Amino acid sequence: MKKYVVITFLLICSISKGQSVKVVKENLQIKGEIARGFETELDGKLEEVQSLLSKYLKPVGKVKKGDGADMISLPVINGKNYTSPVYVTVRDKGKWALWVGIRAGDWSAADTAVLYTEIEKMVYDFAVNFGREKVQLQIDESMRALQAVERQQQRLVNQHKDYTTRLGENKNEKIQLEKALENNKIQFEALNKKIEQNKKDQDSVAMAGEQIKKVIEMQKEKQRRVN
Protein backbone atom coordinates (compact mmCIF):
# COMPACT_ATOMS: atom_id res chain seq x y z
CA MET A 1 0.00 0.00 0.00
CA LYS A 2 3.00 2.26 0.39
CA LYS A 3 3.21 2.81 -3.37
CA TYR A 4 -0.17 4.57 -3.39
CA VAL A 5 0.94 6.88 -0.59
CA VAL A 6 4.12 7.63 -2.56
CA ILE A 7 2.07 8.40 -5.70
CA THR A 8 -0.07 10.82 -3.72
CA PHE A 9 2.98 12.53 -2.25
CA LEU A 10 4.56 12.97 -5.69
CA LEU A 11 1.33 14.40 -7.11
CA ILE A 12 1.07 16.93 -4.29
CA CYS A 13 4.72 17.93 -4.74
CA SER A 14 4.13 18.49 -8.46
CA ILE A 15 1.46 21.13 -7.89
CA SER A 16 2.37 24.78 -8.16
CA LYS A 17 0.26 27.89 -8.17
CA GLY A 18 -1.43 28.86 -11.42
CA GLN A 19 0.63 31.49 -13.18
CA SER A 20 -0.71 34.49 -15.06
CA VAL A 21 0.18 34.78 -18.72
CA LYS A 22 2.64 37.57 -19.52
CA VAL A 23 2.90 38.87 -23.09
CA VAL A 24 5.67 41.36 -23.94
CA LYS A 25 6.63 43.37 -27.00
CA GLU A 26 9.66 41.94 -28.79
CA ASN A 27 11.43 42.82 -32.05
CA LEU A 28 13.29 40.29 -34.22
CA GLN A 29 15.48 40.61 -37.28
CA ILE A 30 13.83 38.75 -40.19
CA LYS A 31 15.27 38.81 -43.70
CA GLY A 32 17.31 41.90 -42.89
CA GLU A 33 14.33 43.87 -41.59
CA ILE A 34 13.04 44.54 -38.09
CA ALA A 35 9.85 42.62 -37.32
CA ARG A 36 7.74 43.85 -34.45
CA GLY A 37 5.67 41.45 -32.47
CA PHE A 38 4.79 39.91 -29.13
CA GLU A 39 6.27 37.08 -27.11
CA THR A 40 5.35 34.91 -24.15
CA GLU A 41 7.30 32.29 -22.21
CA LEU A 42 5.80 28.81 -21.88
CA ASP A 43 6.41 26.27 -19.15
CA GLY A 44 6.71 23.07 -21.16
CA LYS A 45 8.79 20.91 -23.47
CA LEU A 46 9.50 21.97 -27.04
CA GLU A 47 7.49 19.08 -28.51
CA GLU A 48 4.52 20.04 -26.35
CA VAL A 49 4.69 23.66 -27.53
CA GLN A 50 5.11 22.68 -31.18
CA SER A 51 2.27 20.16 -31.06
CA LEU A 52 -0.27 22.60 -29.66
CA LEU A 53 1.04 25.45 -31.85
CA SER A 54 0.54 23.34 -34.98
CA LYS A 55 -3.11 22.79 -34.04
CA TYR A 56 -3.57 26.43 -33.06
CA LEU A 57 -2.22 27.77 -36.36
CA LYS A 58 -4.17 25.45 -38.67
CA PRO A 59 -7.14 27.84 -39.03
CA VAL A 60 -4.75 30.81 -39.34
CA GLY A 61 -2.91 29.60 -42.42
CA LYS A 62 -0.22 27.39 -43.87
CA VAL A 63 3.11 27.63 -42.08
CA LYS A 64 6.26 27.67 -44.21
CA LYS A 65 9.61 26.98 -42.56
CA GLY A 66 12.11 29.79 -42.74
CA ASP A 67 15.39 31.10 -41.31
CA GLY A 68 14.91 32.89 -38.03
CA ALA A 69 11.13 32.49 -38.11
CA ASP A 70 8.46 30.52 -39.94
CA MET A 71 6.10 32.40 -42.25
CA ILE A 72 2.31 32.19 -42.36
CA SER A 73 1.23 33.26 -45.83
CA LEU A 74 -2.28 34.54 -46.55
CA PRO A 75 -3.20 34.47 -42.87
CA VAL A 76 -6.78 34.49 -41.60
CA ILE A 77 -6.86 36.47 -38.37
CA ASN A 78 -10.03 37.04 -36.40
CA GLY A 79 -12.06 35.96 -39.44
CA LYS A 80 -10.37 38.40 -41.83
CA ASN A 81 -8.17 37.38 -44.76
CA TYR A 82 -4.86 39.14 -45.30
CA THR A 83 -2.36 38.94 -48.15
CA SER A 84 0.81 39.90 -46.25
CA PRO A 85 2.68 37.34 -44.11
CA VAL A 86 2.82 36.87 -40.38
CA TYR A 87 5.94 35.39 -38.80
CA VAL A 88 6.11 32.94 -35.90
CA THR A 89 8.92 31.20 -34.03
CA VAL A 90 9.57 29.31 -30.81
CA ARG A 91 12.81 30.38 -29.12
CA ASP A 92 14.86 28.96 -26.27
CA LYS A 93 15.15 31.63 -23.58
CA GLY A 94 15.73 29.33 -20.64
CA LYS A 95 12.08 28.52 -21.14
CA TRP A 96 10.54 28.08 -24.57
CA ALA A 97 9.06 31.35 -25.80
CA LEU A 98 6.51 31.85 -28.57
CA TRP A 99 6.98 34.95 -30.72
CA VAL A 100 4.52 36.18 -33.37
CA GLY A 101 5.03 39.36 -35.38
CA ILE A 102 5.04 41.21 -38.70
CA ARG A 103 7.40 43.33 -40.73
CA ALA A 104 5.86 46.78 -41.03
CA GLY A 105 7.09 47.11 -44.61
CA ASP A 106 4.80 44.22 -45.64
CA TRP A 107 1.66 45.96 -44.38
CA SER A 108 -0.31 49.14 -44.82
CA ALA A 109 -0.38 51.56 -41.89
CA ALA A 110 -4.08 50.83 -41.27
CA ASP A 111 -3.59 47.05 -41.23
CA THR A 112 -0.48 47.35 -39.06
CA ALA A 113 -2.34 49.07 -36.23
CA VAL A 114 -5.05 46.40 -36.24
CA LEU A 115 -2.62 43.51 -36.63
CA TYR A 116 -0.53 44.41 -33.59
CA THR A 117 -3.61 44.18 -31.40
CA GLU A 118 -4.71 40.89 -32.99
CA ILE A 119 -1.24 39.36 -32.75
CA GLU A 120 -0.93 40.26 -29.07
CA LYS A 121 -4.29 38.57 -28.49
CA MET A 122 -3.19 35.50 -30.50
CA VAL A 123 -0.06 35.09 -28.37
CA TYR A 124 -2.03 35.59 -25.17
CA ASP A 125 -4.77 33.13 -26.16
CA PHE A 126 -2.22 30.49 -27.14
CA ALA A 127 -0.37 30.83 -23.82
CA VAL A 128 -3.63 30.51 -21.87
CA ASN A 129 -4.66 27.44 -23.87
CA PHE A 130 -1.22 25.92 -23.42
CA GLY A 131 -1.29 26.46 -19.67
CA ARG A 132 -4.75 24.97 -19.34
CA GLU A 133 -3.78 22.01 -21.51
CA LYS A 134 -0.82 21.31 -19.23
CA VAL A 135 -3.04 21.39 -16.15
CA GLN A 136 -5.59 19.13 -17.87
CA LEU A 137 -2.86 16.55 -18.46
CA GLN A 138 -2.05 16.66 -14.75
CA ILE A 139 -5.73 16.26 -13.89
CA ASP A 140 -5.98 13.27 -16.24
CA GLU A 141 -2.95 11.68 -14.62
CA SER A 142 -4.40 12.22 -11.16
CA MET A 143 -7.73 10.77 -12.24
CA ARG A 144 -5.98 7.63 -13.46
CA ALA A 145 -4.16 7.37 -10.13
CA LEU A 146 -7.43 7.81 -8.25
CA GLN A 147 -9.14 5.12 -10.32
CA ALA A 148 -6.27 2.72 -9.59
CA VAL A 149 -6.57 3.41 -5.86
CA GLU A 150 -10.35 2.95 -5.95
CA ARG A 151 -9.96 -0.41 -7.74
CA GLN A 152 -7.45 -1.51 -5.12
CA GLN A 153 -9.73 -0.30 -2.37
CA GLN A 154 -12.65 -2.33 -3.75
CA ARG A 155 -10.43 -5.39 -4.06
CA LEU A 156 -9.46 -5.02 -0.41
CA VAL A 157 -13.11 -4.64 0.63
CA ASN A 158 -13.98 -7.84 -1.20
CA GLN A 159 -10.96 -9.51 0.31
CA HIS A 160 -12.08 -8.42 3.75
CA LYS A 161 -15.50 -9.97 3.19
CA ASP A 162 -13.85 -13.20 2.09
CA TYR A 163 -11.57 -13.25 5.14
CA THR A 164 -14.50 -12.53 7.44
CA THR A 165 -16.57 -15.34 5.92
CA ARG A 166 -13.68 -17.76 6.18
CA LEU A 167 -13.09 -16.71 9.77
CA GLY A 168 -16.73 -17.52 10.60
CA GLU A 169 -16.41 -20.90 8.97
CA ASN A 170 -13.21 -21.49 10.86
CA LYS A 171 -14.92 -20.73 14.17
CA ASN A 172 -17.63 -23.28 13.44
CA GLU A 173 -15.02 -25.79 12.41
CA LYS A 174 -13.14 -25.14 15.65
CA ILE A 175 -16.20 -26.06 17.70
CA GLN A 176 -16.87 -29.19 15.69
CA LEU A 177 -13.29 -30.41 15.33
CA GLU A 178 -11.76 -30.50 18.76
CA LYS A 179 -9.35 -33.20 17.67
CA ALA A 180 -7.82 -30.86 15.13
CA LEU A 181 -7.63 -27.97 17.60
CA GLU A 182 -3.94 -27.21 17.18
CA ASN A 183 -4.11 -26.98 13.38
CA ASN A 184 -7.30 -25.00 13.58
CA LYS A 185 -5.72 -22.58 16.05
CA ILE A 186 -2.89 -21.80 13.61
CA GLN A 187 -5.37 -21.03 10.83
CA PHE A 188 -7.50 -18.96 13.17
CA GLU A 189 -4.58 -16.77 14.24
CA ALA A 190 -3.36 -16.36 10.68
CA LEU A 191 -6.74 -15.18 9.46
CA ASN A 192 -7.02 -12.70 12.31
CA LYS A 193 -3.64 -11.27 11.35
CA LYS A 194 -4.74 -10.97 7.74
CA ILE A 195 -7.89 -9.13 8.79
CA GLU A 196 -5.88 -6.71 10.92
CA GLN A 197 -3.45 -6.16 8.06
CA ASN A 198 -6.37 -5.71 5.68
CA LYS A 199 -7.85 -3.04 7.92
CA LYS A 200 -4.52 -1.22 7.95
CA ASP A 201 -4.25 -1.54 4.18
CA GLN A 202 -7.79 -0.18 3.74
CA ASP A 203 -6.99 2.80 5.97
CA SER A 204 -3.80 3.50 3.99
CA VAL A 205 -5.52 3.23 0.61
CA ALA A 206 -8.51 5.29 1.77
CA MET A 207 -6.14 8.02 2.96
CA ALA A 208 -4.31 7.93 -0.37
CA GLY A 209 -7.63 8.23 -2.20
CA GLU A 210 -8.63 11.29 -0.17
CA GLN A 211 -5.25 12.91 -0.76
CA ILE A 212 -5.50 12.37 -4.51
CA LYS A 213 -9.00 13.88 -4.52
CA LYS A 214 -7.55 16.96 -2.81
CA VAL A 215 -4.77 17.01 -5.42
CA ILE A 216 -7.36 17.00 -8.22
CA GLU A 217 -9.27 19.88 -6.62
CA MET A 218 -6.01 21.82 -6.24
CA GLN A 219 -5.13 21.15 -9.88
CA LYS A 220 -8.58 22.26 -11.04
CA GLU A 221 -8.19 25.43 -9.02
CA LYS A 222 -4.77 25.93 -10.61
CA GLN A 223 -6.38 25.49 -14.06
CA ARG A 224 -9.01 28.08 -13.26
CA ARG A 225 -6.29 30.56 -12.27
CA VAL A 226 -4.50 30.30 -15.59
CA ASN A 227 -5.49 33.48 -17.37
Stockholm file with secondary structure:
# STOCKHOLM 1.0

chainA/1-227         MKKYVVITFLLICSISKGQSVKVVKENLQIKGEIARGFETELDGKLEEVQSLLSKYLKPVGKVKKGDGADMISLPVINGKNYTSPVYVTVRDKGKWALWVGIRAGDWSAADTAVLYTEIEKMVYDFAVNFGREKVQLQIDESMRALQAVERQQQRLVNQHKDYTTRLGENKNEKIQLEKALENNKIQFEALNKKIEQNKKDQDSVAMAGEQIKKVIEMQKEKQRRVN
#=GR chainA/1-227 SS CHHHHHHHHHHHHTCCCCCCCCCEEEEEEETTEEEEEEEEEESSCHHHHHHHHHHHHTTTCEEECCSSSEEEESCEETTEECSSCEEEEEEESSSEEEEEEEEGGGSCHHHHHHHHHHHHHHHHHHHHHHHHHHHHHHHHHHHHHHHHHHHHHHHHHHHHHHHHHHHHHHHHHHHHCGGGHHHHHHHHHHHHHHHHHHHHHHHHHHHHHHHHHHHHHHHHHHHHHCC
#=GC SS_cons         CHHHHHHHHHHHHTCCCCCCCCCEEEEEEETTEEEEEEEEEESSCHHHHHHHHHHHHTTTCEEECCSSSEEEESCEETTEECSSCEEEEEEESSSEEEEEEEEGGGSCHHHHHHHHHHHHHHHHHHHHHHHHHHHHHHHHHHHHHHHHHHHHHHHHHHHHHHHHHHHHHHHHHHHHCGGGHHHHHHHHHHHHHHHHHHHHHHHHHHHHHHHHHHHHHHHHHHHHHCC
//
